Amino acid sequence: MSLEALLADISACRACAGELAHEPRPVTMVSAQTRLLICGQAPGRRVHESGLPFTDPSGDRLRAWMGVDAQTFYGRPEIGVAAMAFCFPGTNPKGGDYPPPPRCAELWRAPLLARLPKVELTLLVGGYAQSWALGDAMGGNMTDTVRAWRDYAPAVLPMPHPSWRNTGWLKRNPWFEEEVTPYLRQRVLEILAS
């Protein structure tokens, strides 16, 4: 199956239709030219409504970390986004969104990744993506994993989620923006320049 056919199947997926409080709307942004793959948790409400990944304040922060503007982020086929779940999982009444349902990754991640052979760098954004991709190689928690980012480079870069909810984490861990974001910006420049 071609990447285009697989993306059409993902777009038509309704596997979680009976479990969501809204109509599923899978959101991905990848192409055969994807060389930098961003793997986050799942689309939020704004992304569900727009149909484009990271069209929210988290996306603004992520693009700042990467050193790119929105035109570059959405316009360059070298940049791709495929979260752990492709549909908005809904909002937890206690705050924040529900975690990504594992069914989505079970159905789609392996076939999708197999059709993205040019990926040189995968950003594992948040604990869910890190746990799935790294398995036993993940640190004790998200902070430990991100702190050990050099151990996963150059193919993988674990990162915190760029959500406003992590603003406190960023203040407590200034090394992330001092050490990791300059490395990320340099890698992004190299990928987009070659």
C-alpha positions as CSV (number, residue, x, y, z in Angstrom):
1,M,0.0,0.0,0.0
2,S,1.3,3.4,-0.9
3,L,1.7,6.2,1.7
4,E,-1.1,8.1,-0.1
5,A,-3.5,5.1,0.3
6,L,-2.5,4.7,3.9
7,L,-3.2,8.3,4.7
8,A,-6.6,8.0,3.0
9,D,-7.4,5.0,5.2
10,I,-6.2,7.0,8.3
11,S,-8.3,10.0,7.3
12,A,-11.4,7.7,7.0
13,C,-10.7,5.8,10.3
14,R,-13.7,5.7,12.7
15,A,-12.3,3.0,15.0
16,C,-13.1,5.1,18.1
17,A,-16.4,6.6,16.9
18,G,-18.4,5.0,19.6
19,E,-16.0,6.0,22.3
20,L,-15.6,9.7,21.6
21,A,-18.1,12.5,22.4
22,H,-17.6,14.0,19.0
23,E,-17.1,12.8,15.4
24,P,-13.5,11.5,14.8
25,R,-11.3,13.7,12.7
26,P,-7.9,12.2,12.2
27,V,-5.2,14.9,11.8
28,T,-1.8,14.1,10.3
29,M,0.7,16.0,8.2
30,V,3.3,13.8,6.6
31,S,4.6,13.2,3.1
32,A,7.2,11.0,1.3
33,Q,9.7,13.8,1.9
34,T,9.2,14.0,5.7
35,R,12.7,14.0,7.3
36,L,11.7,15.6,10.7
37,L,8.8,13.8,12.3
38,I,7.0,15.3,15.3
39,C,5.2,12.7,17.5
40,G,3.1,14.3,20.2
41,Q,0.2,13.0,22.3
42,A,-3.0,13.7,20.3
43,P,-4.7,16.7,18.7
44,G,-6.3,19.2,21.1
45,R,-9.7,20.8,20.6
46,R,-8.3,23.7,18.4
47,V,-6.5,21.2,16.2
48,H,-9.6,19.1,15.9
49,E,-11.5,22.1,14.7
50,S,-8.8,23.4,12.3
51,G,-7.7,20.0,10.9
52,L,-4.1,21.1,11.0
53,P,-1.6,20.0,13.7
54,F,-0.3,22.5,16.3
55,T,-2.7,25.3,15.4
56,D,-2.7,26.5,19.0
57,P,-0.4,28.1,21.5
58,S,1.4,24.8,21.9
59,G,2.3,25.0,18.3
60,D,3.6,28.5,18.7
61,R,5.9,27.4,21.4
62,L,7.0,24.3,19.5
63,R,7.8,26.4,16.4
64,A,9.8,28.8,18.6
65,W,11.8,25.9,20.0
66,M,12.4,24.7,16.4
67,G,13.3,28.2,15.2
68,V,10.7,28.2,12.3
69,D,7.7,30.3,11.5
70,A,4.2,28.9,10.6
71,Q,4.8,29.2,6.9
72,T,7.9,27.0,7.1
73,F,6.3,24.6,9.5
74,Y,3.2,24.0,7.3
75,G,4.9,24.6,4.0
76,R,8.0,22.4,4.0
77,P,7.3,18.8,3.2
78,E,10.4,17.8,5.2
79,I,8.5,18.6,8.4
80,G,5.8,16.0,9.4
81,V,3.5,15.5,12.3
82,A,1.9,12.2,13.4
83,A,0.8,12.1,17.0
84,M,0.3,8.9,19.1
85,A,-3.5,9.3,18.4
86,F,-4.7,11.1,15.4
87,C,-8.1,12.3,16.8
88,F,-8.9,14.6,19.7
89,P,-9.6,12.3,22.6
90,G,-11.8,14.8,24.4
91,T,-11.5,17.0,27.5
92,N,-11.3,15.5,30.9
93,P,-13.7,17.3,33.3
94,K,-10.8,17.4,35.9
95,G,-8.7,19.4,33.4
96,G,-6.6,18.8,30.3
97,D,-7.3,16.4,27.6
98,Y,-7.8,12.7,27.9
99,P,-4.7,10.5,27.1
100,P,-4.4,9.2,23.6
101,P,-6.3,6.0,23.1
102,P,-3.8,3.2,22.5
103,R,-5.9,1.7,19.7
104,C,-4.8,4.4,17.3
105,A,-1.1,3.7,17.7
106,E,-1.8,-0.1,17.5
107,L,-3.6,0.4,14.2
108,W,-1.6,3.0,12.4
109,R,1.9,3.8,13.8
110,A,3.9,0.8,12.4
111,P,2.4,1.0,8.9
112,L,2.8,4.8,8.8
113,L,6.4,4.8,10.1
114,A,7.3,2.1,7.6
115,R,6.3,4.4,4.8
116,L,8.4,7.3,6.0
117,P,11.9,6.0,5.2
118,K,13.5,9.5,4.9
119,V,12.9,10.4,8.6
120,E,16.2,11.5,10.2
121,L,15.0,13.1,13.4
122,T,11.9,12.2,15.4
123,L,10.8,14.6,18.1
124,L,9.1,12.6,20.9
125,V,6.9,15.3,22.4
126,G,5.7,14.3,25.9
127,G,5.7,11.1,28.0
128,Y,3.2,9.1,25.9
129,A,5.3,9.4,22.7
130,Q,8.4,8.7,24.6
131,S,7.0,5.6,26.3
132,W,5.7,4.2,23.1
133,A,8.8,4.8,21.0
134,L,11.5,4.2,23.6
135,G,10.0,1.4,25.7
136,D,12.5,0.2,28.2
137,A,15.0,2.7,27.0
138,M,12.9,5.5,28.4
139,G,14.1,7.1,31.6
140,G,12.2,6.8,34.9
141,N,9.9,9.7,33.8
142,M,9.6,12.3,31.1
143,T,12.0,14.7,32.9
144,D,14.7,12.0,33.2
145,T,14.2,11.1,29.6
146,V,14.5,14.6,28.3
147,R,17.5,15.3,30.5
148,A,19.2,12.3,28.9
149,W,18.5,13.7,25.4
150,R,22.1,13.2,24.2
151,D,21.7,9.4,24.7
152,Y,19.0,9.3,22.1
153,A,20.5,11.7,19.5
154,P,20.9,12.1,16.6
155,A,17.8,10.1,15.4
156,V,15.5,10.9,18.4
157,L,15.0,13.9,20.5
158,P,12.7,13.6,23.6
159,M,11.0,16.8,24.6
160,P,8.4,18.1,27.0
161,H,5.1,19.0,25.6
162,P,5.0,22.7,24.6
163,S,1.6,23.2,26.4
164,W,1.2,26.2,28.7
165,R,0.6,23.5,31.4
166,N,4.4,22.9,31.2
167,T,5.4,26.5,31.8
168,G,6.3,25.6,35.4
169,W,8.3,22.7,34.3
170,L,10.3,24.9,31.9
171,K,11.0,27.4,34.7
172,R,12.2,24.5,37.0
173,N,14.3,23.1,34.2
174,P,16.0,26.0,32.4
175,W,18.6,23.6,30.9
176,F,16.0,22.5,28.4
177,E,15.9,25.9,26.6
178,E,19.6,26.5,27.2
179,E,20.9,23.2,25.9
180,V,18.2,21.3,23.9
181,T,16.5,24.0,21.9
182,P,19.8,25.3,20.3
183,Y,20.6,21.7,19.3
184,L,17.1,21.3,17.9
185,R,17.3,24.6,15.9
186,Q,20.6,23.5,14.4
187,R,19.2,20.1,13.4
188,V,16.1,21.8,11.9
189,L,18.4,24.2,9.9
190,E,20.5,21.3,8.6
191,I,17.4,19.3,7.6
192,L,15.8,22.2,5.8
193,A,19.0,23.2,4.1
194,S,20.0,19.9,2.5
